[in-house]
Amino acid sequence: MFLDPRGRIVPPESPRPAASVYAAWASIEAANDALEITPQTGLCRWDGQPVQYEFVVNGLCDLDLAAARAAVDRDSTCAT
């Protein structure tokens, strides 16, 4: 018998059905079928070389600048 912090009896949990690994995997696949996940989904073009962070940061800055310019263009066309 187990008691909660207030001293009340915690009822026992009913037995769970035995889990089948195969049924569980089939359920996961069915739930994600629309995502079209394949063995190649997680692959990338990284060749194992060290990351050149200066290029990564410059690329992110370029994206940020392009987004800011697009916002200014959008705002200026909305104001007229």
Long-range contacts (C-beta under 8 A, 24 or more apart in sequence): none
